[in-house]
Amino acid sequence: MADTFVISCRNIRRGRFGAEPDRIRYLRVPKDADDILPKHESSSKKRWRNGVITSANREIDPLSDSCGDVLVFVHGYNNDTDVVLWRTRQLQADLNAVGWKGRVIAFDWSSDNSTLNYLEDRDDASSVAIHLAREAVALLVDCQFPQDHDDEPCKMNVHLLGHSTGAYVIMEAFADAARKGEFFKKPWRIAQVAFIGGDVSRNSLSMQSDWSGPMYSRIMRLTNYSCGFDKALAVSNAKRLGTSPRAGRVGLPDGSHHKAVNVDCSDYFQGKDPQQSVYRGSFTHSWHIGDDAFTLDLALTLEGEIDRHAIPTRRATNQGLALRGDAARPQFQDRW
């Protein structure tokens, strides 16, 4: 297991990270550490970025001309730092195990470990989205347009994975990037964006939504993994008096954007036994990381080699695409 790269915008209290927003820090957490600590901060932003790029580098793809993949994992409202570290490491190990060769990094934002603080954390999510857009995403995409003559351009594929309120942070980050003219004018792109247990309204992902417009204009694909048994999103919906069904629970709206696809995990989830599953947190809301079927589907999505409707971990239903638990990679894919 290698070191874990983390971008943190939490405050520091008594030598540990707290639950309030603060300035952004770039951390490299040693493989033997059991938590994310302030002492893991890198000596420089450039050194941290170069470490990420080096760890994600692979042979240049002759078709896409890309040289590697970075997946930025953005957690939700109810995560302590040790849980963020566990999920990032688990996601990295699982993706590598099914053949994905990229690097997973964590964007760790201030979120208290209490459902009662949910609405306060929503405000925090809006403020930290600025950091995600102007620091984290900008740092990675700017390597394609280096200002330092000692740096070489690197066509790195940058992907985003948002869990729960992390989906909200990602969407708000794109909206903020649109407001920052200088950054938004550059020809950067995010390859794949995926939401798991996405705590954003279904209608916010429609073609007509002004909020999601900046995101859709900068990405190749949005994959929304929905599950009708998600209890945490039922609570979120109740807080809004049932007026804004959550995309992570009910899926995409009718007439959704052509860049978006929904993968319904409900039938697959019904057969999962929490006592036989690897996960941290609320089972119905956090089962994805540690699950073999989801991991392979995500890996194939990030690689982008197979059309969204042909990915073998999915089956077609009358309602759309559904996650399968009995699929594997195409037998001869490594020879393609």
N, C-alpha and C positions, 0 to 999 in steps of 0.2 A: 504493500500500500504506500502510495506517494503522499507528499504533503498536500494539504487542501487549501485552495485559494479562496479567500473570502473578502468581500467588500462590505464594510460595516458602516452604518450611520447611526449607531446607538451612542448614548452618553456613557461616561465612565463613573462608577460609584464604588468607592472602597476597593479599588483595584480590579473590578470586574465590570462587564458591560451591563448597563441598566435597561430601562424600558422607555426612555424618552429619546427624541431625536437629537442628533448632534452632528458635528462635522464628519465628513467621510474619511474612512481609514482603509488602507489596503493591508490585508493580513495574509500571512503564510503560516498555516497551522501545522505543526509537525505531526507526523503519522502516529506518534505515541501519545499525543495529547488527547484528553477526554472532554475538552471544552474549548470554546473560542475565547481567548483572553487578550487584553490590551497589549501584553508583552509580545504578542505575535505580529505586531505591526511591522511592515516592511520598511527598510531604511529610505526607500524612495519609490514614488509612483512608477517611474520608468522601469526600475529594476523589477518591480512586481509584475508589470505588464509583460516585460520580456520573458519572465519566468512562465507566465501563462502561455504565451505564444510558443515558447520552446517546448513546453510539455504537450501542446496540442498539435505540433507540426507533424506532418506526414508527407509522403511523396506527392508531388503536384499531380492533380487530376488533369489529364490531357483534355478532357471535355469541358470541364468547368473552370480550369486554370486556378483552382483553389488549393490551398496548402494546409488545410486543417479545419477543425471545428471546435467551437467553444459554446457550451450550453450554460446560460446564466439562469440559475434556479432562484426564483423569487417566492419566498414562503408567505404564509398567511398570517392572520392576526393572533394566533394562539401558539406561538413557538418560543420556547426558551433557546438559548444559544447552543446548549448541548444537543437539543433535538435538531436544530438546523444543521449542526455538524454531522450528526448521525445520518440524516436524510441525504445530505450532499455526498457523503462517503458511500452510502448504500446505492444511491443512484449511479455514481461513478462505477462502482464494482459491478452492478447488474448490467449496465449498458456495455461495459467492456466484455463481460461474459458472453453476450450475444453478438459480439463482433463489431460494435461501434468503437471507433478509435479516437474520439475527441476527448476534450477536457471539460468537466463540470466545475463551475465555480458558483459560490453562493452570494447572493445579494441579501445581506442580513439587516433588516430594518427594525425599528423600535416597535415592539408589540408585546403587550403584557399578557401573562399567562392566566387570563380570566375572561370568561364570556361576558361578565358584567362590564368590562372595559371595551366592549366591541365597538360601540359608536365613537368613543374617544379615539380608538385605534384607526377608525376610518378617516378621521381628520389627520392623524399622523401619516397615514398612507398617502394622502394628498401631498403633504409636505415632502416626504421622502421620494416621491416620484420625480421630483426635480433632480435629486441626486442620481437616480437611475438614468435619467435622460442625459443630463449635462456632465456627469462624471463617468459612470460605469459604461454605458453604451458608447458615449463619445470617445472614451479612452480606447475601446477596442476597435471601433470603426475608423478612428483617426489613424490607426497604423497602416491603413490603405493609402493615406495621404500624408506621409511623414514630413514634419517640419524640420527635424534634425537630419542633417546630411549624413550622419553616421548610421541612420536607420534605413533598412531596406523595406520597400513596400511588401506587404504580406496580405494576400487575398484570403483572409480568414473568414469562414462562414460563422456568423454569430447567430445563435438561436436563443429564444427565451421560453422558460417554462414557469407558469404562474400557478401556484396552488392557493385556492380560497381567495382571500383578499389580495394575494399576489397578482391575480388577474387584473384587479382594479388598479394596482400600482403600475402595472405594465401599460394599461390603456391610458392612464393619466400621464405617464412618462412620454408617450408619443404625442399626446395633446400639448404637453409642455414644450417638446422639441419643436413643434410647429410654431410655437410662439417665439422661439429663439431663432430669429431669422438667419444668422450667420451659420449656425450648425445645420439647420434644416435645408439650406441651399446646397449643401454638399451632396454629391450623388451616392450617398450610402444606402445600404439595404440591410435589412434583417432577413435571414433566410426563413426559418420556421419559428412560429409561435404556437405554443400549446397551453391550454388551460385544463387543470384537473380540479374538480370541485370548485369551479370558477364562481366566485361570489360577485358577479356582475349581472345586471338585469338582462333578460333574454333580448329585449328590444334594443338594448344598447349595441348589439352586434349586427343590427340590420343595415341594409344598404342606405337607409335614410338617416341614420344616426350621425349627427355632427361630431359626437365624442369619439366614435371609433374610426371616423374618416381618416385622420392622420395616421393611425396604425395601419389600416388597409393600404394606404398609399405607399408604405415603406416595406411591406413584408411580401414574401412569396406565398405563404400559406398560413392560415389559422386552423388548428385542429382543436376542437372543443370536445373533451371527454365528459359525458354526462352520465349520471346515475340517479334513477328515481328513488333510491333508498337512502339518500344522503340526509341524515338527520340534522346536521349542523346548518345546512342550507334551508331546511324547513324552519328552523329558528330564525334565520336571517330574513326569510320571507315574512314570517309572522311579525317581526319588528317593523315591517313596512306595510302592515295591515293587508298583506296578500296582494298588493297592487303591482308588484314588480317581481314576477317569478324569476328565480335564479337560473342562469344558463347552465350551471353545473348540475342542476337537478332536472330541468325540463328540456334542455337542448337549445338549438338555434331557432330563431323565428322563421316563419314562412317567408320565402323570398329573401333569404339571407344573402350576404355578399358572395360573389362568385369565388373569392379567395378562401372562403370558410367552408369547413366540413365538420359535421358532427359524428362522433363515434359513441353510440349508446352502449354503456357497460352494464345496464340493469340486469339482463338475463344472465350474463356471466357472473355478476356479483352474487346473485342468489345462490350459487353453488359454492361460495367461499366460506370456509370455516375459520372464524377468527382465532381459534385455538391452534390451527395448523398454518397460520399466516404470519408473515414477517411485516411488522408495521410499528409505528409510534404515533400516539395520539388517539383521536376518535376513529374507530374502525371504519364506520360508514363514510367518513369524510376523508380519511387519510390512508386508505388501503393500497393506493396505487404504487407508491414507492416501496419496493420489496416484492411486487407481484410480477411473475414471469411473463404472463400474457401481455400485460400493459407495457412492460419494459421492451419486449420485442417489437410491439407495434410502434412505440415511441422511437426506437432505434431506426426502424425502417422509414419512419416519417422524417427524422432528422437527416438521413442519408439522401432522401429526395430522388432516389433512382427509380422508384416504382410509383405509378399513378395512384392517387388516393383511393380510387375505386378498385384497384387491383392488388393492393397490399393484402397478403394472404392471411393476416391475423384478423381480417374483417369479413363479415358476410352481409350480403344484401338482404334487407327486409322490406316490407311494405312501407315502413316508416323511415327507412334510410339505412345507414350502415350500423352494424353492431359488432362488438368485440367478441372474438372467438378465443377459446382457451385451448384448442387442440391443433394449432397451426405451427409451422416452422418456416424458416427461411426457404426460398426456392432452392432446390437441391444443387443446382449448378451455378448459383449466382456469383460465386467467387471466380468463375471462368468467363463471365460476361465481359 
